[in-house]
Amino acid sequence: MVETVSGSKTKVPINIDRLLVGLRIPFDVYYEGLDGLERLFPKWTHFDEDAHRVASLKGITTVYVEGDASLIAAYLGQSQPADASEGLELEKQVAYTKKKKEYHQIEKTLLVDRNLFLPGSRITFSLFEIDGVSVRQIAEATQRSPMLIPAHGVVVKGDLAIRAQDIPLYQDYLQGLFESPAIPAEVRRKTRAISMKENSKILMRDVLSDPKDSTKTGTLVTFVGSITDAVLNQDVEVQDLMSLRNHDLYTYTHSVNVSVLSVALGAALGLDRDRLEKLGIGAMMHDVGKSTIPPEVLDKPGQLTNEEFRLMRQHPIEGVRILEPNPAIPRESLVAVLQHHEKLSGNGYPLRLGKDKLTIFGRITSLVDSYDALTTPRPYRYSHTPYMALALLTREVTEYGDYDADCLKAFVKVIAELNV
């Protein structure tokens, strides 16, 4: 039954499972409370798995959506956009998702901040801007025809990327920058951190392309040890090891961020060096299992089917299955891979572990993974500010007991020190 209200708005009762996980809801959502209909989600709420779980914990199966009738029809129909422009935007998103794999996201401050490149520096790789769902070339360069970096730096609004095939050329640039005696002493610490981060992303990308390759994983494991020492000895600033993204999430960038923040949080909690390194390795490898998910599921815009959700929820187990035979991966690190989506409340996955079985590695990685996902923008989805993300995680602790309160308290201090 559809109840017509003022203007062109309607209230439509639907099963809550028809709300599209991963997208913003373009209308108000209500549920049947003790005193009649109560608002559950305001218009433009980002409906993610956490929001779905909140509703499930309340026992809500039917909700009432209120908004423009044509917009509701388009949203619920999925394949019938309200107008031609919405359909075109969806096509753009699908095309972008396929195309972005041809590019590698790089640290733009190296080419934007005049303090981080040398006057007269040249690059031998073309540059591209990722902005929303568009990829646009902003500079052309090759080994035969290098480009002089402008004195004012490269101007870019979105994120900066290179062709995946040019990664070796970018690595040569990083090596030359790091080794150059002309780099001012006051910024050498920063360039070292950025170089470490960028090489970690490249190594992580290689591992995700073939996670059973013991040489690739062994190299990355060694690199995690270097990151652990750098963080523990305060040789670099943690924020310089983090990738701050404007428009998108690449799994390799997310993996490095989760590893760095997990090590920083573990250090704040007093873990010793050996456990910090094992934690960092597990956090770096936490999404390796996604390599087994078909691209059409992993990159699907919009709502997943029940079977697709089942596949997605298996990726922690698949990650352990892939990494377990690898002698370079410590057994304790596998725990972080397996438990990074578990919750103290028992509402996580894949094993629905409660607090009695959730290790400190699982408690740290589940919190950090959620934070980095919340603060990462996606096409057509806004990100949370660090403050808002921490506020949401705090609510998850106080109302549902999903995360470790002591871990969150220490994590708030870690994020505060990042000045982001």
C-alpha positions in Angstrom: 0.0 0.0 0.0 1.2 3.5 -0.8 0.0 6.4 1.3 0.0 9.7 -0.4 1.1 12.7 1.6 1.5 16.4 0.9 2.7 17.4 -2.6 4.2 14.7 -4.7 5.6 12.8 -1.7 4.5 9.3 -0.8 5.1 6.9 2.1 5.9 3.4 0.9 6.2 0.4 3.2 9.0 -1.9 2.1 11.2 -4.6 3.5 14.4 -3.1 4.9 16.5 -5.4 2.7 15.4 -3.4 -0.3 17.5 -0.4 0.9 20.8 -0.4 -1.1 23.8 -1.1 1.1 26.7 1.2 0.2 24.7 4.1 -1.2 23.0 7.2 0.3 19.3 7.0 0.7 17.6 9.8 -1.3 14.5 10.0 1.0 13.5 9.8 4.7 13.0 6.4 6.3 10.6 5.6 9.1 9.7 2.6 11.2 6.7 1.6 13.3 7.5 2.6 16.9 5.4 2.5 20.1 3.9 5.9 19.3 3.5 5.5 15.6 6.0 6.1 12.8 9.4 7.3 14.0 12.2 8.5 11.8 14.9 5.8 11.4 17.2 7.4 8.8 17.1 11.0 7.5 17.3 11.7 3.8 20.8 11.1 2.3 22.0 8.8 5.1 24.8 6.6 3.9 23.3 3.2 4.3 26.1 0.8 5.1 26.4 -2.5 6.9 26.6 -0.8 10.3 23.3 1.1 9.6 21.7 -2.2 8.5 22.9 -3.9 11.6 21.4 -1.1 13.8 18.0 -1.7 12.3 18.4 -5.5 12.7 19.2 -5.1 16.3 16.0 -3.1 16.8 14.1 -6.0 15.1 13.0 -3.8 12.2 12.0 -5.7 9.1 9.5 -3.2 7.5 10.3 0.5 7.0 8.4 3.3 5.4 10.1 5.6 2.9 8.9 9.1 2.2 10.0 11.3 -0.6 9.5 12.2 -4.2 7.4 9.4 -5.8 9.5 9.2 -9.0 12.8 9.1 -7.0 11.4 6.3 -4.8 10.3 4.3 -7.9 13.7 4.7 -9.5 15.6 3.8 -6.4 13.5 0.6 -5.7 13.4 -0.3 -9.4 17.2 -0.1 -9.6 17.2 -0.4 -13.4 14.7 2.5 -13.9 16.5 5.8 -13.2 14.3 8.8 -12.5 15.8 10.5 -15.5 18.3 9.9 -18.3 21.1 11.8 -16.4 21.0 9.4 -13.5 21.3 6.4 -15.8 24.2 8.1 -17.5 25.9 8.7 -14.2 25.6 5.0 -13.3 27.1 4.0 -16.6 30.0 6.4 -15.9 30.6 4.8 -12.5 30.7 1.3 -14.0 33.0 2.4 -16.8 35.3 4.2 -14.2 35.4 1.1 -12.0 36.8 -0.9 -14.8 39.2 1.8 -16.1 40.7 2.7 -12.8 42.6 -0.6 -12.6 44.8 0.7 -15.4 46.2 3.4 -13.0 48.1 3.6 -9.8 47.3 6.2 -7.1 50.4 8.1 -6.0 51.2 10.6 -3.3 50.4 14.0 -4.8 52.3 16.1 -2.3 55.6 14.9 -3.9 54.7 16.9 -7.0 52.5 19.6 -5.5 54.5 20.7 -2.4 57.5 22.8 -3.7 59.5 21.7 -0.6 59.3 18.0 -1.7 60.7 18.2 -5.2 64.0 19.7 -6.4 64.1 22.7 -8.7 64.6 21.5 -12.3 63.3 18.0 -11.5 61.9 16.0 -14.4 59.5 13.1 -14.5 59.4 10.3 -17.1 55.8 9.2 -16.5 52.5 10.9 -17.4 50.2 12.2 -14.7 46.4 11.7 -14.4 43.8 13.3 -12.1 41.1 11.1 -10.5 38.2 13.3 -9.7 34.9 11.7 -8.9 34.4 9.1 -11.6 36.6 10.7 -14.2 40.2 10.1 -15.0 41.9 13.0 -16.9 45.4 13.3 -18.2 47.0 16.5 -16.9 50.6 16.0 -18.0 52.4 13.9 -20.6 55.9 12.6 -20.1 58.0 9.6 -21.3 61.6 8.5 -20.9 62.4 10.0 -24.3 60.5 13.1 -23.6 60.6 13.9 -19.8 58.6 16.7 -18.3 60.0 19.5 -16.1 58.0 19.8 -12.9 56.7 23.4 -12.8 58.3 25.7 -10.2 54.9 26.1 -8.5 54.3 22.4 -8.6 51.6 20.3 -10.3 48.1 21.7 -9.9 45.6 19.0 -9.2 42.2 19.1 -7.4 41.5 15.4 -7.1 43.9 12.5 -6.5 47.0 12.0 -8.6 47.7 8.8 -10.5 50.0 7.3 -13.1 49.6 4.4 -15.5 50.2 1.1 -13.8 52.8 0.3 -16.5 54.8 3.3 -15.4 55.2 2.1 -11.8 58.9 1.2 -12.3 59.6 4.7 -13.6 57.9 6.2 -10.5 60.0 4.0 -8.3 63.1 5.3 -10.0 61.9 8.8 -9.3 61.3 8.0 -5.6 64.7 6.4 -5.3 66.4 9.5 -6.8 64.4 11.8 -4.6 65.3 9.9 -1.5 69.0 9.7 -2.3 69.5 13.2 -3.5 71.8 15.3 -1.3 70.0 18.4 -2.5 66.9 17.6 -0.4 66.9 20.0 2.5 67.6 18.4 5.9 64.4 19.7 7.4 62.2 17.8 4.9 64.3 14.6 4.5 62.4 12.9 7.3 59.1 13.6 5.5 60.4 12.4 2.1 61.7 9.2 3.7 58.2 8.5 5.2 56.5 9.2 1.9 59.0 7.0 0.0 58.3 4.2 2.5 54.6 4.6 2.1 54.7 4.7 -1.7 56.8 1.6 -2.0 54.5 -0.2 0.4 51.5 0.6 -1.8 53.4 -0.7 -4.8 54.4 -3.9 -3.0 50.9 -4.4 -1.7 49.5 -4.0 -5.2 51.9 -6.7 -6.4 50.8 -9.0 -3.6 47.1 -8.5 -4.4 47.8 -9.4 -8.0 49.3 -12.8 -6.9 49.0 -13.4 -3.1 50.4 -16.9 -3.4 53.7 -15.6 -4.7 56.0 -16.1 -1.7 58.7 -13.8 -3.0 56.2 -10.8 -3.3 54.7 -11.5 0.2 58.2 -12.0 1.7 59.4 -8.6 0.4 56.3 -6.9 1.7 56.7 -8.6 5.1 60.3 -7.2 5.3 59.0 -3.8 4.5 56.4 -4.0 7.3 59.2 -4.6 9.7 60.8 -1.3 8.5 57.5 0.5 9.0 57.2 -0.9 12.5 60.7 0.2 13.4 60.1 3.7 12.0 56.9 4.2 13.9 58.2 2.7 17.2 61.4 4.7 17.1 59.6 7.8 15.9 61.9 8.1 12.9 59.0 9.4 10.9 55.7 11.0 11.5 52.8 8.6 11.3 50.7 11.1 9.3 53.4 11.1 6.6 52.9 7.3 6.2 49.2 7.8 5.7 47.5 8.4 2.3 44.9 11.1 2.5 42.5 10.5 -0.4 40.0 12.9 -1.9 37.9 10.7 -4.1 38.4 6.9 -4.0 39.6 3.8 -2.2 42.2 1.5 -3.7 42.6 -1.7 -1.7 46.4 -1.3 -1.7 46.1 2.2 -0.3 43.6 1.1 2.3 45.8 -1.8 3.3 48.8 0.4 4.0 46.7 2.8 6.0 45.3 0.1 8.1 48.7 -1.4 8.8 50.3 1.9 9.8 47.4 2.9 12.1 47.2 -0.6 13.6 50.9 -0.4 14.5 50.5 3.1 15.9 47.5 2.0 18.0 49.3 -1.2 19.1 52.3 0.9 20.2 50.0 3.2 22.1 48.6 0.2 23.9 52.1 -1.0 24.9 52.6 -4.0 22.6 56.2 -5.0 22.2 58.2 -4.7 18.9 57.7 -8.4 17.9 53.9 -8.3 18.4 53.7 -4.9 16.6 55.4 -6.3 13.5 53.1 -9.3 13.5 50.1 -7.1 13.9 51.4 -4.8 11.1 51.8 -7.8 8.8 48.3 -9.1 9.5 46.8 -5.6 9.1 48.7 -5.1 5.8 47.4 -8.5 4.5 43.9 -8.2 5.9 42.1 -7.9 2.6 44.1 -10.4 0.6 41.1 -12.7 0.5 39.3 -10.2 -1.7 41.5 -11.4 -4.6 39.3 -14.5 -4.8 36.1 -12.4 -5.3 35.0 -12.1 -8.9 35.6 -8.5 -10.2 31.9 -8.1 -11.1 31.0 -8.6 -7.4 34.0 -6.8 -5.8 33.5 -3.7 -8.0 29.7 -3.8 -8.3 28.0 -0.4 -7.9 24.8 -0.6 -5.8 23.3 -3.4 -3.9 24.7 -6.9 -3.7 22.6 -10.0 -3.9 22.4 -12.4 -0.9 24.9 -14.7 -2.7 27.2 -11.8 -3.4 27.1 -10.8 0.2 28.0 -14.3 1.2 31.0 -14.2 -1.0 32.1 -10.9 0.3 31.8 -12.1 3.9 34.0 -15.0 3.2 37.1 -12.9 2.3 38.7 -13.1 5.8 38.6 -16.9 5.6 39.9 -16.9 2.1 42.7 -14.6 3.1 43.8 -17.1 5.8 43.5 -20.0 3.4 45.8 -18.2 0.9 48.4 -17.0 3.4 48.5 -20.0 5.8 51.0 -22.1 3.7 53.3 -19.1 3.4 56.3 -19.5 5.8 56.9 -15.7 5.7 53.5 -15.0 7.4 53.6 -15.5 11.2 50.7 -17.5 12.6 49.7 -14.7 14.9 49.3 -12.4 11.9 46.7 -14.7 10.4 44.5 -13.9 13.4 44.3 -10.3 12.3 43.3 -11.4 8.8 40.6 -13.7 10.1 39.2 -11.3 12.7 39.3 -7.9 11.1 35.5 -7.8 10.6 34.5 -9.4 13.9 32.8 -7.4 16.7 32.9 -7.8 20.4 29.1 -7.9 20.3 29.2 -11.1 18.2 27.6 -9.2 15.3 30.6 -9.4 13.0 31.7 -11.9 10.4 32.7 -14.5 9.2 32.5 -16.4 12.5 30.4 -14.1 14.7 33.0 -14.2 17.5 32.2 -12.6 20.8 34.6 -10.7 23.1 35.8 -13.9 24.8 37.3 -15.1 21.5 38.3 -11.8 19.9 42.1 -11.3 20.3 43.9 -7.9 20.7 44.9 -8.2 17.0 41.2 -8.6 16.0 40.1 -5.7 18.3 42.7 -3.4 16.8 42.3 -4.2 13.1 38.4 -4.2 13.2 38.4 -0.8 14.7 41.1 0.7 12.4 39.6 -1.0 9.3 36.2 0.6 10.0 37.8 4.0 10.7 39.7 4.1 7.4 36.7 2.9 5.4 34.5 5.6 7.1 36.9 8.4 6.2 37.5 7.3 2.6 35.4 9.0 -0.1 33.9 6.9 -2.9 32.2 7.9 -6.1 28.8 9.3 -5.2 29.4 8.8 -1.5 30.6 11.3 1.0 33.2 10.5 3.6 33.1 11.1 7.3 35.5 13.5 8.8 37.9 12.0 11.4 35.8 13.6 14.1 32.5 12.2 12.8 34.0 8.7 12.2 35.3 8.6 15.8 31.9 9.8 17.0 30.2 7.0 15.1 32.6 4.4 16.4 32.1 5.7 19.9 28.3 5.2 19.5 29.0 1.6 18.3 31.0 1.1 21.5 28.5 2.6 23.9 25.2 1.4 22.4 26.2 -2.0 20.9 29.5 -2.9 22.3 31.0 -3.6 18.9 34.5 -2.3 19.6 37.0 -2.4 22.5 36.5 0.8 24.6 40.2 0.9 25.7 41.3 0.5 22.1 39.0 3.3 21.0 40.2 5.6 23.8 43.8 5.1 22.7 42.9 5.4 19.1 41.3 8.8 19.6 44.6 10.0 21.0 46.5 8.5 18.0 44.2 10.3 15.5 44.4 13.5 17.5 48.2 13.5 17.1 47.9 13.1 13.3 46.5 16.7 12.9 44.1 15.5 10.2 
